[in-house]
Amino acid sequence: MNKPKKINRRSFLALTGGAVVGITALGTLGRQQPAVEFNESSCGSASEIGDKILVAYASRCGSTGEVAEAIGQVLCESGVSADIRLVENVSDLSPYRAVIVGSAIRSNEWLPEAVEFVKMHREPLSRVPVAYFLTSLMVVQDTEETHRAAAACLDSMWKFMLYAASL
Ligand SMILES: Cc1cc2nc3c(=O)[nH]c(=O)nc-3n(C[C@H](O)[C@H](O)[C@H](O)COP(=O)(O)O)c2cc1C
């Protein structure tokens, strides 16, 4: 019968070191997030300044951008011009006659950049019609309770806007 091969200390350290490096590299690869694409587009053919509608949104994983895009499409199909933008890429609201603000919900809160957007632009926002939407898992179960939670979330943004406009 073959005797088990003895392994010296140097080979043992080299083998275990290699295994640790390999496992760490696999762990790092496993944790890498796939690149997220955030939709930004424009549609329609507004000829006058101040004749467009802005759909501004905050997102982490992209689905809120898809909802924003769908809203923009409906607007443009009904003859309105629309810009769909990430909130952080909007600096001037003067081209818009109305604004729609959307955000993903995390830990029961709007994303901070959506709140920041409303704060920063509270003055121009107070002069045009503003609508809000959110994306969340709140209404995955279609119950009265989940609808109430989603309505409360929208209500918090609405109250915040009223507060900000009164400052
Ligand atoms: C870390 C994390 C926290 C979340 N917290 C909530 C939450 O508190 N309430 C909720 O209804 N949905 C929550 N969600 C679900 C997201 O709001 C939902 O998936 C949303 O569509 C994500 O939008 P996005 O793809 O644009 O980032 C959470 C998701 C993640 C990943």
PDBQT file of the ligand as one rigid body, heavy atoms in Angstrom, charges set to zero:
ROOT
HETATM    1  C1  LIG A 201     -31.769  47.992   1.008  1.00  0.00    +0.000 C 
HETATM    2  C2  LIG A 201     -33.194  48.136   0.563  1.00  0.00    +0.000 A 
HETATM    3  C3  LIG A 201     -34.143  48.692   1.423  1.00  0.00    +0.000 A 
HETATM    4  C4  LIG A 201     -35.473  48.793   1.038  1.00  0.00    +0.000 A 
HETATM    5  N1  LIG A 201     -36.390  49.314   1.906  1.00  0.00    +0.000 NA
HETATM    6  C5  LIG A 201     -37.705  49.322   1.555  1.00  0.00    +0.000 A 
HETATM    7  C6  LIG A 201     -38.695  49.793   2.478  1.00  0.00    +0.000 A 
HETATM    8  O1  LIG A 201     -38.411  50.206   3.589  1.00  0.00    +0.000 OA
HETATM    9  N2  LIG A 201     -39.981  49.750   2.097  1.00  0.00    +0.000 N 
HETATM   10  C7  LIG A 201     -40.377  49.270   0.860  1.00  0.00    +0.000 A 
HETATM   11  O2  LIG A 201     -41.558  49.235   0.587  1.00  0.00    +0.000 OA
HETATM   12  N3  LIG A 201     -39.459  48.867  -0.057  1.00  0.00    +0.000 NA
HETATM   13  C8  LIG A 201     -38.145  48.878   0.267  1.00  0.00    +0.000 A 
HETATM   14  N4  LIG A 201     -37.211  48.427  -0.633  1.00  0.00    +0.000 N 
HETATM   15  C9  LIG A 201     -37.636  48.048  -1.981  1.00  0.00    +0.000 C 
HETATM   16  C10 LIG A 201     -37.335  49.189  -2.988  1.00  0.00    +0.000 C 
HETATM   17  O3  LIG A 201     -38.004  50.380  -2.611  1.00  0.00    +0.000 OA
HETATM   18  C11 LIG A 201     -37.840  48.790  -4.376  1.00  0.00    +0.000 C 
HETATM   19  O4  LIG A 201     -37.193  47.606  -4.773  1.00  0.00    +0.000 OA
HETATM   20  C12 LIG A 201     -37.591  49.889  -5.391  1.00  0.00    +0.000 C 
HETATM   21  O5  LIG A 201     -38.324  49.611  -6.561  1.00  0.00    +0.000 OA
HETATM   22  C13 LIG A 201     -36.129  50.031  -5.759  1.00  0.00    +0.000 C 
HETATM   23  O6  LIG A 201     -36.003  51.081  -6.695  1.00  0.00    +0.000 OA
HETATM   24  P1  LIG A 201     -34.686  51.273  -7.564  1.00  0.00    +0.000 P 
HETATM   25  O7  LIG A 201     -34.524  50.011  -8.396  1.00  0.00    +0.000 OA
HETATM   26  O8  LIG A 201     -34.982  52.456  -8.453  1.00  0.00    +0.000 OA
HETATM   27  O9  LIG A 201     -33.539  51.523  -6.648  1.00  0.00    +0.000 OA
HETATM   28  C14 LIG A 201     -35.880  48.340  -0.254  1.00  0.00    +0.000 A 
HETATM   29  C15 LIG A 201     -34.911  47.793  -1.125  1.00  0.00    +0.000 A 
HETATM   30  C16 LIG A 201     -33.597  47.691  -0.721  1.00  0.00    +0.000 A 
HETATM   31  C17 LIG A 201     -32.596  47.075  -1.675  1.00  0.00    +0.000 C 
ENDROOT
TORSDOF 0
